[in-house]
Amino acid sequence: MPPDSVAALLQRHRVNENLNAAVIPAAARNTLDLAADAVVGPLDERIIEATGAALDAGHTHYEPVPGIDGLRATLAQHLNEATGAQYEAANLLVTAGMQESRFLTLQLIDAGDGAIALPEVVHPGARKALGARPRETVSLVVDAERRLPRLAAIRAALEGGSRLLYIESPSRLSGATLDGDEMAAIAALLADHDAGAIIDRGLAPWASGSVAAPTARVALIGEAFPGAGIDSWLAGYIAVPQDWLPPIQSQKQIMAICTATPAQFGALEAGSLYAEEQPARLAHMQALRAGLQQRARAAGLDVLAGGAAGLLALRLSPSQKSEGLARLAAAGYQVADGSDFGAPDVLRLTVCDAARAALDLLADA
């Protein structure tokens, strides 16, 4: 390629704000990493044994593009139990983690002649996925406490011609969840305007009770079995109506042929153990988050409304945030900056034991 062409490509990349969106790690990289979407937990020995057995059996080559049948069926069952849907394995595609799920759905689901509407506060991975090629977008206003899109904003976007929504429930920043009535209203709006939606429900297993999600005209995306210790293995899913799947599967094949085979067999075993192990993990994380929330409030910190047990979001003044980030960095901590999500007044911490000392540093700021 001529040098001038290379320079032009690099310049287009430098000025593409979406492509240059922040990268939030999928799983904690060390004990002081509170910026990640998930804390890496211990692996059940049965997951290790199942993965080893798959390797010994020669499952080291390409598997079916949409994923191994057993994992697709297990993910379908998990989503059916959680949402009341009637998915089959044929509705599921296994991805190489959440970012691939975002990319494939945001780039391949047809928005017709309309725009894609997404919240003004959203995981930076969504904007990065939109940066690969131009797609018209509309920003949805969010409420001040939950940082979730307002129904009025969704209605206005659809009435204005948007034909695809991107929504997080629970929010990747605050952990807050759209309730059943709100999701029912969104489902009705989608039907009224012949529109579709992508719903990131990856944090739903960390919320108490069921997390509502319509499935008609909807793609559900998320990680495979959060909390099972495989978050760093990058196994995710896309659940869609069957007629939506062919273009997504085709692009998946072009990009990566299939998701890493050993990770799929490990995720399959994690799925078989999930109903047994997740309730205790959830209770432990809820107790840990409640303690951190109490500690933060006792120190005068403002905790955003949210219910997902894996994260804690704090609203800070500009001076609090600036000094707090400096203190955290000096002590070796990493946290997620709300500015990367579109919320410059917020810092997000993953819930773990190390978060106690981090909160103390922020309280002193």
N, C-alpha and C positions, 0 to 999 in steps of 0.2 A: 504494500500500500504506500503511495507517495507520502512523503513527510507532511505536506500541506493537508492531506486528508486526515492523517493521524492527529495533527494539531487541531483540526476542526472538530473531530470527534471528542477529543479531550476537553476542548472548550465547551462543547454542548453538555458534557457531563458536569463540568464545574458549575455551570449556571443552572443546572436542573435541580431545583430545591427538593423535589420529591426523591430523586435518586440519592441525594446527599442527606436524607433524613437519618437520624441517629439509629444505630444498631443496638437494640436491647438484648443482652444475652438470654438464651432460652433457659439456662440453668446456672446456678451460682458457680463461679469459677474458683472460689476459695471461701474460707470461713467469714471473711469480712466483706464479701460481695453481697450487698443488699439491694443491688440494682436489677437483678435478674427477674425474669417472669416466674421462676420457680426455684425453690431450694432443693438441692440434691439430697434425697433421703436414702436410707440403707436399702439395698436390694434383698428381697426375699431369696433364700438359697434355691428355692424351686425355680425362680426365674433364671438364675445363673445356670442351673442344671439343664433346663429346657433349651437355653441358648446353646450351651455346649453340646447337647445331644443333636441339635440341628446342624451344627458345624460338623460333628462326627459323621452324620448321615449324608454329608455332601451338599447341604443346602447353602452353597457359597456362590452360586451363579444366578442368572436372571430368573426371576419368578414372574408370574403374570403381571402385566403393567398395572392394573388396578389394585394389586395386592394379593397375598395368599388368601384362599377362600375362607379358611378358618378364622383369620383375623377380621376379615370383612364381615363375616356372620356374627362374630363376637361384638364388634363395634355396633352393628345394627341392633343387636339385642340390648346392648347397654343404652343406646339412644331411645329405643322403644320404651324401655322401662322408665327412663328419665323424663320423656316428653309425651308418652302416649301415642307416638307415631307407629306406623306399620312398615318400617323399612325392612328390606331384604338385603342380602349381601350385594345384589346387583345395583343397589342404590349407593354403595360406598366405594370410595377410592382412597387407598392408603397413600399418604404423602410423606415426604422427607421433612416432616416438622411443620410447625405453624406458619412459617414464612412462605413455604411452598403452597400451603393451603390458601393463604391470602392472595398470592400472585396468580394462581390458576383460576380462582373464582373472580377476582377483580378484572383480570384480563380476558377471560374466556366467556363469562356469562353475558349474554346479549342484553344491552340496554336499549335496543332499538335506536330510535332517533333522539332519545332523551339522555339526560345526564345521570351520573352516579351521585347520589346524595349521601354524604357521610358526616358524622358529627365533627364539630370544630375541635373537640377534644377526643382524640383517638390514638391508639398505639401507633408510633411512628412507622412500624412495619407496614401498615396499610398504605401510607403515603409513599413509602419506598416501592411497594408493589405497583403503584399507579405510575411510577416514574419511567417504566420501561417503554411506554408509548403513550402519546397524548390521548387522554380521555377526558371529556368535559365533566367537571365535578361541581357540585353545589354543597355549601357548608350548612350544616344543621346547628342551630343555636341549642346550647345545653343549659340545664338548670344549674344554679350556683352551688348546691350542696352535693348532689349525686354526680354531677358532670355527665349526665345522660341526656340524649336529645329530647326536646320537648315535642309532644304530640302535634302541637300547632305548627311547629317547624316542619315536621314530616309531612303533614297534610299540605302545607303551602308548597313544599318541594314537589310533591306528586301533582298537585294542581298546576304547577308551573312547568310540567313536562318531564320531570325526572322519572325514570322507569326502573331504577335499581337503587335499593338502599343498602348501606353497609352499617351494621349496628353491632355493638359489643354489649352483651348482657350475660354475666356481670361485666362492668366497665374494667378495662385493663389498667386504668389509673386509680379509680376510687374503690373498686370492688362492689359498687352498688348495682342493683339488679332491677330491670323493668318488671313490674308485677304482672299478674295474669290479666287484669283488665286492660293494662296498657298494651300488652302483646295481642290481646284479642282485637283491640282497636286498630293496631297496626295491620293485622291480618285482614280486617275488613277494608282498610284503605288500599291495601295491595290488590284485593279483588276488585274494588270499585274502579281502580285506575289501570287495571291490567299490567301491574308492575310486579317485580320480583325483589327479593332481599337476600343478602348474605348476612347471617347472624353468627358472630363469634361467641360461642358458648364454652370456650375452653376452660374458664374458671368456674363453671357451674358445679363441678364436684366439690368445690370448696365453699359453697353456699349452703346454708341450712335450709332444709325443705326442698321442694321441687322448684326448678327454674323453668318457667313457661317458655315455650318457643313454638310458633306456628311452623308447619312443614310444607303446606301447599305454597307453591311459587317461591320456595325458600331453599337456600343452600345453608346447611349447618356446618361450621368448621370448628376445629379444636385439636388439642393434643390427645394422644391415646393414653388414657388412664393416669391423669395427673396424681402425683403423690406416690406412685408405685416404685419410684426410684429410676425410671427410665427417661426422665425428661431430657437428659443430655444425649439420648440416643436418637432424637429427632424422628419420632414416629407420630404422625398426625393423621387427620382424616378430613374428607369432604363427603357430606351426605346430601344427595340431590335427587330430584325427580329423574327417572331413568332417561328421559329424552334430553336432559341437560348434560348427561355424562359424556357422550362421544367426543365433543370438541375438547373437553377438559382432559380426557384420557389421551387423546391424540397429542396434545401439547405436552403432557407428562411424559409420553414416550419419546418425543423429540428432545426434551430437556435432559431426562435422566434414565430413561428406559423403565426402571422400577426403583422402589425404595429398598435400601440395604436389607438383604434377606435375613441375616442373623437378628437384626433389630426387630423385624416383623415377628419372628418366632418368639423372641423375648416378650414382645408386646402381647402376643397371643396368650402366653402363660400369665402375664400380669393381668390380663382381662379375666381369665378364669378364676383368679384369686381376688378380684376387686370387690365383689360384694361381701366377701369375708373380711377383708382387711381395711377397706376405706372408712367404714364408720368409726373405728377406733382412731385412725389418723385424723379424721375430721374433728372429732371431739378434742383430741390433743391440741390441734392447731387453733381451734376456737378458744380454748382456755388460754393458750399462749397469747393469742391476739387480744383477748379481753384484758389480760394483765398488762400488755403493752399499751393498750388504749387508756387504761386507768393511770398508768405511769405517766403517759404523755399529758393527759388532762391535769393531773396533779401538778405537773411542772409548768402549766399554763400554755401548753401547745394546743392548737386547734385541729382536731381530728375530723376529716371529712366523713360524711355518712357513707357507709359501705358495709357489706355483709360477707364478702369473700374472705375466708379465714387466712389466706396466704399472703395478704398484703395490708399495709397501713399507709394511708395518704394524709399528709399534714399540710394545712394551709398556713403560709408564713408571710410576713411582711418582707419587702425587698431587702431590708437590712438584716433581718433574721436569717433569711435564706442565704445571702451572700456570706455572712460570717459563719453560719452553720456549715455550709459546703466547705469553707476553708478549714474549719475545725475537723470535719470528717475526713477530708483528704489528708490532713497532717497526721491523722491517726491511722490511715491506711484503709478507710472505709470507702466503698462505692455505693451510691444510691441513685435511683432513677430521678432525673430532673423533669419535673412537670412541663417545663418549656418544650421538651421534645414531643410531648403529647398535645401541646397547644394550651397548656395551663401553667403559665410562668409563676404563679403564686403557690405552686404545690411541689412537694418532694414525696416520692413513694419509696417505702421500705418493704422488702420482703420480710415476712414474719419468721423469726428464728431467735435463738437465744442471744446471738450477737447484737440484735436490735436494741437490747436494753441499754448497753453502753452508748450506742449511737444516739438514742433518744436523750440521754444525759448530756451529750455533747451539744445537741441541738437546743436543749433547754437552757444551756449556759450562754447561747449566742445572743 
